[in-house]
């Protein structure tokens, strides 16, 4: 079935023999009773058996995991309490002191922070690459302790699209586990597992749930053996998904393809208008022909995405002034909801980076990030125009 159909028909379990509820039930119970000690012990053997305790599994959470695995084309999934919980849980399960991680230079600030913490606490070596040339990986991964490659489908906030086919093929040839954050693209625009990724992570807070009322994350695995290897560590970490958050995400997924079309169309329209404005010195959106990743974006994405960023001539002060002047758009840190949100990365999401690191990541002092919602495009442009005036 096409993804539009799969998104509507989320995976569900029989409620009684021979019948299913149309919507996935919300099961809030944190514990499940058994009639014998042997049955309870057997249920604790893995993630796919009978339900025992909320941290180890839940019917609503499992429905989300199976739905996401289906959308991404994976063998299985693990749902987490947040996107950062997914990234942290997977990395902590796969890495040991002294291991090496190869990471795309322009990554979400929270991912930068996790990698820096792993380096400081556990001596994990982090090597940065541009993400544009697979040959870089061959050099960076020459160390025998190289374990993981970390990439983003669409980098936050510059819109960079790395050479996923080339890098993922190189990682597989080198025996390096590849992890791709697909939060900004969603399975509608890209399915990295189909390009050769081993693990895809999501902040389900973003486009998957889509309504700015959920905190959640997930990891989807190409190989079920890898999922079974990661699962015990995530149970110990305790970053498990909440059933209500999973239920809300399942409620949002059926409209994901419709929402993504509007996000992409509005963002592309605003990017063109911003590029003509005298106060704007650069616009970063992968669907624009002048973006460095344009050719790769057209190759691996089904749309340019709903996130764009732009540089203002007035630098840091101009960026801060703009985000305080918008009226339809809202000044808020998240992204991927139906409403348009703006932020100033240098002072918020990427505040962990110093000036040199910001420059290396392609984030200017006057850069504004805009998560474009599904409002009327004319209303959005009128708001942007008055804020730039």
N, C-alpha and C positions, 0 to 999 in steps of 0.2 A: 504493500500500500504506500501511497505518497505520504510525505510528512504531514501535510495538512490533515489527512484522515487520521493518521496515527496520533496526532496531537489531540484531536477531539475524543478519540476512543482510548482513554487512558487505561492502563492495566489495572484490573480489579479482581478481587477474589470472590468466589461464591458466598453469598450470605446464608442461604440454605441450599440443600441439594437441588440442583437444576435451575436455580434462579440467581440473578445478580442485581444489586442496586445500581441504578443508573449513575449516581454520583458515589464516589468512594466514601464510606462511612468514616467518621472521626472516632477513633478508639483512643480514649485518654488514659486508659488503665496503665499503671506503671508496673504491675505484676500480674502473673497468670497462674492459676491454680492447677494442680495435677492430682491424680488419684494414687500414684505410686512413686516411690523414690527413684526406681529404675527409669520410669518415663521422664521424670525431671532431669535426671543425670544425662539421659540420652539426648534430650532437647538442647543441652548446653554444649553439644559437640561442635556446632558451627553456626553460621549466620542464616541458614536457609531452612532450618527445621521448625518445630513448634515454638511458639512464643513463650518466653520465660520471664524476662525482665526488660523494662523499657530501654535500657542502655544497650541491650543485646539484640533488640528487634521489636517491631510493632507493626500491626497490620496496615495502618495508614502510611507509615514510613516505608514499609516494604513496597506498597503500591507505587509510591513516588520513585523508589529506586528502580523498579522494573520498568516504569514508564520512561525514565531518563535513559536507561540502558537501551530501550527500544528506539528512542529518538536519535541517540548518538550512534547506534549500531554497535553497541558494546555487549560483552558477555555478561556483565553484571555491574552493579553500582553500590556505593555506600553513601548514604545521606548524612550530612553533618549539620551542626548548629549554625555554621556560618561559612562563607567562602574561605576566610582565613583559617577556619578550623579544618577545612578540606585540605588546603595547601600545607598547613603545619602537620596535620595527621599523616599525610602521605610522605612528606619529607622525613619526618621523625621515624617512620616505619622503614624507610629505604636506606637511610644513611647511618653511618657509624663514624666515630672520631677518626680523623685522618682521611676521610673520603674527599673526593673532589666533585663539585657541581659546576657545570657549564651553564651560564645563564645569559639570556638576551639582555643587552645593556639597558634598553628602555622597557622597564616593567613597572607594574603598579607599586606604589610606595610601600604598601603593607608587605608585599613579597620581598622587596628590598630589605625591609626591616627583619623579616624572618631569616633570610640568608645571612644578614650581618650578625644576628644573634647566634646562629649555628656556627658561624666562623669564630666568634668570640668565646662561646661557651664550650664548644666541642672540637674546635680545631678543624672544622670542615673548610676546605679551601674552595673559594668561589672565584671562578674565572669568567670574565665578561667577554661576550662577542657581539658583533653588530646584529647578527641574525640575517644578514643579506647574502652571505657567502658560505656554503657548506664546507669549503676548504678551511675556514676558520675553526670549525669543530674538529677536524682531523688534527690540527695543531694543538688545540686546547685539551682534547681528550686523550692525548698521547700518554698521559700519566696512567699507570695501571690501576689506580684507585678511583678513576672517574666512574661515577655511578649514575648520575642523573643529568639530563638536559632539560632546562626550564624555558618555555617559550609562551608567548601570548598570541592568539590568532590576530587580534587587533590590539596594538599596544595602547595603553592608557597613559597620557592623553594625546600623544602625537599622531595616532592613527597608523603607525608603522605596521605593515603586514610582512612578517618574515618569510623567507623562502621555506615554507613548510614542507613541500615535497622533497626538496634537496636535503634539508637538515634532518628530517625524520628518517630518510633512507640512509643517510650517513650514520646517524645514531644507531640504527638497527645493525648496520654492518660492523660497527665498533662494539656492539654489545652493551650500549648505554641505554638505560631506560629513559624514555621521553615523556615529559609531562607538559601538556598544553592547556593554558587557561583560556577557555572558550566563552567566558562570560559576556564579552562585548559583541560577539557574533551570534551566539546561540546556535542550536542545531539547524535553524532555518537558513542561516547564511553559510555555515561551514560545519563539517563533521570531521574533525582532525583524525579520528580513528580510521576513517576511510583513506586517509592520506599516509597512514603508517604510524600514528602516535600509539603509545602504550597506555597512557592515562590521559583523560580529559577531566579538568576540574571546572566547576561553576560556582559562582556566587549566585545561588538561586534567588537571592534578594533582588537581583537585577531583572533582566528581561523575562526570565522564566516565570516568575510570579507576576511581575509587571505592574503592581499597584501600590508600591511603597508602604506595604503593611506586613512584610515578612522579613525575618532574618534567617538565612539558611545557606547551605552549601552542599556540594556533592562531588564525588569522584566517580567517573565511569571508566571501566577497564576493558581493554581489548582481549585480555587473557584472564580467565577466571582463576587460574592459579595465582596470579598477581593480586587479585582481589582478596583471595583467602590468606595471602601472606600479609596484606595490609590490615585486614579486619581486626585481628587480635590487638594490634597496637592501638587502633582507634577506640576499641572498647576500653582499654586501659586509660587512654587519654581522657575519655569521658565527653568528647565533643560531639555527642550524638544529636541527631535531629529531634526536635520537639514535634509530637504528632499534630498539634494544631498548625504549626508552621508548615508541615508537610501537606496538610489538608488545604491550606490556603494556596500553596504553590500548585497543587493539583487543580484547584479551581481556576488558576490563571493560565495554565498551559494550553487548554483548548483554543484560546484566542491568540496565542503566541504568533502564528503565521500572519494573522490579520494585523496585529499591532506592529510587527516588524516591518511590514510593507509601508505603513504610515511613518514610522520612525525614519526609515531610510529615505523616503520621498521628501519629507520635511527637512531633514538634515542636508540632503543634496541641494535643495532649493535655497536654503539659508547660506550654505557655503558659497554658492555662486554670487549671491547678493553681497555678502561680506567681502568677497574678493574685489568688488568694485568700489568699496567705500574708502574714502580718503584717510580715515583714521586707522585703517587696518593695514598692516604691513605684510602679513602672511596668513594663509588659511590652511589648516591641516585636516584634510578629509580624504580617505583613500580612493574615493570615486572621482576625484578631480584629476584631470590629466597632468597637472603640474606637481602632483604629490609624488615623492620618490618611490612609493610602493604601488603606484597606479597599475603597472603591468602585472605585478604579482597579485594584487587585489582582484583584478579582473580574472585571473587564472584560478584562484582558490575560493573566492567569495561569490555568493549569489546576490549581494547587495553591499553598499558601502557602510552600512550600520548607522545607528542613531547618534553616535558621539562625534563631535567635531571640536576643534580648538582653533583659536586665532590669536595672533599677536597684535597688540595695540602700540601705536607709535609712541605713546607717552610712558611706556615701561610699567614698572610695578605700581605706581600711583594710578595710572590710567586703568590698569586691570582691576584694582581694588575699587575704584570709583564706579566702573561699569557694573560690577556685580551688585553694588548697592543701589543702582538707579533703575534696574529692571522692575517691571510691575506684573506682567503676565508670567514671565519666568520667575522662579524662586531661587533664592540663595540657599543652597543646601548641598551636603557633601556627597550624597549617593547618586545613582544614575539608573536608567533602565525602566523607570516608571512611566505612566501615561502622561505625566506633567513634565514640562521643561524645567530643568535645573541648571544653574550656573555655579561655578566655583573658580577660585584662583589657586591653581596647583602649587605654586611656589610657596604659598603661605598656609596651605591646608593639606591636601592629600600627599604631597611630596615634600612636606616640611622637614622630613628626616634627612634630606639631601642637602649638602652644602652647595655653594655657587658653582664650583667645578663639576660636581656630580650632576647638578641640574643641566648645565651646559652639555655635558657628555650625553645626557639622556634626551637632549633636544628640547628642553623646557626653558623657554625664555622668561625673564622677569615679568614681562607684560602679557604673558599667555593666559587666556581665559578658556576654560573648558565648559562646553555646553552639551548637556544630555538633552537632545531634542525630543520633545514629547509628541503627542498625536493631536495637539490643538490645530486650529486653522492656521495654515502657513502665513496668510496675510496678517493675522493678528500677531503672530510671533515676530514677523519682520518689523511691523510698526513698533513693537516694544523694543526690539534691538536698536532700531533707528533712533528712537527718542533717547535711549540710554547712551548712545554714541554721540549725540548732538553736543 
